[in-house]
Amino acid sequence: MFRIAVYKLTTKLILVHNHPSGNTNVSDLDKSLTNRLMVVGQLLEIQVIDQLKLENTLHIAKKMKLKGMDIKTISEITGLSPEDI
């Protein structure tokens, strides 16, 4: 994970990983991995400044629909076509 950062002489890094299931809860594994990667960053003198979790857009749209949001608004927010929602 840090190989390209070291190669490019990066001093700061943002970690990104996905949660295709749509489950946005932070798991113990997420916490553990993030802590370990921050330690690695410190050893390499690369500051880990943030971590982003990506979700499946369709899953988010379905959640919005279940909460009563109209399809047109969901389409505008997510970029999905009304047919896909």
C-alpha positions, 0 to 999 in steps of 0.5 A, spaced: 500 500 500 505 504 501 510 502 495 507 507 490 507 513 496 515 511 497 516 511 490 513 518 489 516 521 495 510 522 498 509 525 505 502 525 506 497 519 504 489 518 504 487 511 505 481 509 501 477 502 501 470 500 499 464 497 503 460 494 497 455 491 501 453 498 503 455 497 511 458 503 513 459 501 520 466 501 522 468 494 524 474 492 529 478 490 523 477 497 520 480 500 526 485 495 527 487 496 520 487 503 520 491 503 526 497 499 523 497 503 517 498 509 521 504 506 524 507 504 518 506 511 515 510 514 521 515 509 520 516 511 513 515 518 515 508 519 511 503 522 514 496 518 514 491 524 514 485 521 512 481 515 511 475 514 506 470 509 505 466 508 499 459 505 498 455 502 493 451 507 490 445 503 488 445 501 495 445 508 498 439 509 493 435 504 495 436 506 502 434 513 500 428 510 497 426 506 503 426 512 507 421 516 502 425 520 498 422 521 491 426 517 485 427 524 481 431 527 487 435 520 488 437 520 481 439 527 481 444 526 488 447 519 486 447 520 478 443 514 477 438 513 472 430 513 475 430 506 471 436 503 475 433 506 482 
